[in-house]
Structure formats: C-alpha cells, structure tokens
C-alpha cells in the first residue's frame, strides 16, 4: 500500500497525463476523439480510474491506515472527492462505452480544482 503522499504524486501525474492527452481540445473534439479512438478512450479512462481509486483510499482515512497520515480531504470542500470515486466506478463498470460528455465535464471543471488542492498537500 502506498502512502497518501505517494498517492498524491500519482494523482498529480495522472492529471498531467490527461492534460497532455487533451491539449488543444474543446468539448466537441474530445467527444469525437473519445468515441472514435479506443486507445485515447482507454488512456483517459485509465487515468480517471486511477485518480478515483486513490482518492477513495484517502477518503477512507488514509492509505497507510494511520490517522496521522490521512490527507485532510475535508479541508478542501471545493473538490468533489466523491465525484472522482463515482466516476472511477462508472468507468470500470461501463468502459469503453462511458458517455464522453460527463467525462469532459469532470476533466474541464473538476480536475483543475483537484489539481489546485493537491498542490498544497504534496510535501
């Protein structure tokens, strides 16, 4: 099991990878690419599932199981922590046919908020 700090680093990397994959895309282009290119869809889904699973572990009181290591997710109410967990579950259950529109919403709106919050948490 990895520590919360390592989980935050992995989340940060996943956010960066999504940014690279989506560079220059608007909503329409993202949806078209997601629907037509299974490798793109799989890469996006993998990164979002990874984020959701790691966030879920942190919400459960810390990946190490020690209270002192738990990330203060409650200290960042602006982040839809549960939304990342829920999206990961949807992707695991329905991918590759997950609807691209909600994925774009998560990437465009929620991911920058998460990114900003974790930057202040990584030591």
C-alpha positions in Angstrom: 0.0 0.0 0.0 1.3 3.4 -0.9 1.3 6.5 1.4 -1.1 9.4 0.9 1.9 11.5 -0.3 2.8 8.9 -2.9 -0.9 8.7 -3.9 -1.0 12.5 -4.3 2.1 12.3 -6.6 0.4 9.6 -8.7 -2.8 11.7 -8.9 -0.7 14.7 -10.0 1.0 12.7 -12.7 -2.4 11.4 -13.9 -3.8 14.9 -14.1 -0.7 16.0 -16.1 -1.2 13.0 -18.5 -4.8 13.9 -19.0 -3.7 17.4 -19.8 -1.3 16.2 -22.4 -3.9 13.9 -24.0 -6.5 16.6 -24.1 -4.2 19.5 -25.1 -5.9 21.8 -27.6 -9.2 20.0 -27.4 -12.6 21.5 -26.9 -15.7 19.6 -25.8 -16.7 18.6 -29.3 -13.3 17.4 -30.3 -12.9 15.5 -27.1 -16.2 13.7 -27.5 -15.4 12.8 -31.2 -12.0 11.5 -30.3 -13.2 9.6 -27.3 -15.9 7.9 -29.3 -13.7 7.0 -32.3 -10.3 6.3 -30.8 -10.3 3.4 -28.4 -6.7 3.9 -27.4 -7.5 7.5 -26.4 -10.6 6.5 -24.6 -8.7 3.8 -22.7 -5.9 6.2 -21.8 -8.3 8.8 -20.4 -10.3 6.1 -18.6 -7.2 4.6 -17.0 -6.1 7.9 -15.6 -9.5 8.8 -14.3 -9.9 5.4 -12.7 -6.5 5.7 -11.1 -7.4 9.1 -9.7 -10.8 7.8 -8.4 -9.3 4.8 -6.7 -6.6 6.7 -5.0 -9.0 9.5 -3.8 -11.2 6.8 -2.5 -8.4 5.4 -0.4 -7.6 8.8 1.0 -11.3 9.5 1.8 -11.3 6.2 3.8 -8.9 7.7 6.4 -5.5 7.5 4.7 -3.9 4.9 2.6 -1.5 3.8 5.4 -4.4 3.3 7.8 -2.7 5.6 10.3 -4.7 8.6 11.2 -1.7 10.9 11.3 -1.0 10.1 7.6 -4.6 10.8 6.4 -4.9 13.6 3.9 -7.3 16.3 5.1 -9.8 15.9 2.3 -12.4 17.7 4.5 -10.1 20.7 4.3 -10.8 21.1 0.6 -14.6 21.1 0.3 -14.3 22.8 -3.1 -13.2 19.4 -4.5 -15.8 16.9 -5.5 -13.9 14.0 -3.9 -16.8 11.6 -4.1 -17.4 12.5 -7.7 -14.0 11.2 -8.7 -14.7 7.9 -6.9 -18.1 7.6 -8.5 -16.7 8.3 -12.0 -14.0 5.6 -11.5 -16.7 3.1 -10.6 -18.7 4.0 -13.7 -15.7 3.7 -15.9 -14.8 0.3 -14.5 -18.4 -1.0 -14.9 -19.2 0.5 -18.4 -15.9 1.4 -20.2 -15.4 1.7 -23.0 -18.9 2.9 -23.6 -19.0 5.5 -20.9 -20.6 8.8 -22.1 -17.9 11.2 -23.1 -19.8 14.3 -22.1 -19.7 13.7 -18.4 -16.0 12.8 -18.7 -15.3 16.1 -20.4 -17.2 17.9 -17.6 -15.0 16.2 -15.0 -11.8 17.0 -16.9 -12.7 20.6 -17.7 -14.3 21.6 -14.4 -13.4 19.2 -11.6 -9.8 18.2 -12.5 -8.4 21.7 -12.2 -10.0 22.1 -8.8 -8.4 18.8 -7.7 -5.1 19.8 -9.1 -5.0 23.0 -7.3 -6.0 21.4 -4.0 -3.4 18.6 -4.1 -0.5 21.0 -5.0 -0.9 22.4 -1.5 -0.9 18.9 0.0 2.1 17.4 -1.6 5.2 17.7 0.5 
